Amino acid sequence: VEHPDAARYGLTPEKLAAGSRVYKAHCVHCHGMTGDGRGPTSLWVYPHARDFRQGQFKFVSTTSGQGWPTRSDLHRAVRRGVSGNSMPPFALLSDEAIDDVTSYTLHLMLRGVMEYDLIRAAEDLETVTNIKAEAHKKWILRFASWSAAQATELDVSRVPKLEPQHADGDPAYAERVRHGHDLFRGEVTGCIKCHADYGRNSLYRYDVWGVAVKPAALTEGRPRGGGDAADYVRRITCGIPGSGMPAATLSEADLHDLVLFLRALPDPQHLPADVRSAVYPEVK
């Protein structure tokens, strides 16, 4: 189904044809021909390959709360992979190939959610008499929802690098990490409630795809959505839709201190003594 804004978002027939070739070469064996996450190797990976058709993605930078990804979100996922699961990085693909397969992934997503909507609508045959017209209406509504979400993309261009350093070198740095630790354990964010013992003793919970997963073990230093400061800002501010991780509203100063603590967390020497004794009581 054509849409006047489709070309602006890279959803032209030529772009989709090129993206389908990349997808079939590198993605179909896990994500399946229709994007249902049931390719021939999907039974052997955990968590299961993403089902694009439900319109839900985890590592997004849109603040609409609907889980709609941006093109940049998909670019990052393809280029870098997802740490801690079976989604590998495709860093050797050209920028053009990644952009093409991003377009095709968006096509599978939008087509899938439209088809789900159409199936639900078709259950009421008394009100739906023209399936083709109903499909067009559902497509327009879903495309408009996704397109509107693009305007809510979080701007991370001004996020500082927030690099961890030796905790004994700068009292101001140590105080910021200490404040981030307090935020992590506090009621405002509630991070510790799900990331029990900083993620080492997190309980399994079901995501929206019906997969039992654990909140990340943050002491391991393998953040699934990327390890840059900007990535942490995205995860905290946008949440992780589909997994149950909510978005948090913090001041810029609090947000940056929390990110600084999370980036320092995997290495005891980056934590001030009191925080280190709380996180790593066995380390002297």
TASULNOR-V521535 format. One record per run of one state. SS is the DSSP state (@ for helix, = for strand, . for the rest). FROM is the first residue (numbers start at 0). LEN is the number of residues. Records with the same first field share a line. If there is no record, write none. Layout:
SS->FROM-LEN / FROM-LEN
This chain:
.->0-6 / 9-3 / 26-1 / 31-10 / 44-7 / 54-7 / 62-8 / 80-14 / 122-8 / 150-2 / 153-17 / 185-5 / 194-1 / 199-4 / 206-5 / 214-3 / 220-8 / 238-1 / 240-4 / 245-6 / 264-3 / 270-2 / 279-5
@->6-3 / 12-14 / 27-4 / 41-3 / 51-3 / 70-10 / 94-28 / 130-20 / 170-15 / 190-4 / 195-4 / 217-3 / 228-10 / 251-13 / 267-3 / 272-7
=->61-1 / 152-1 / 203-3 / 211-3 / 239-1 / 244-1
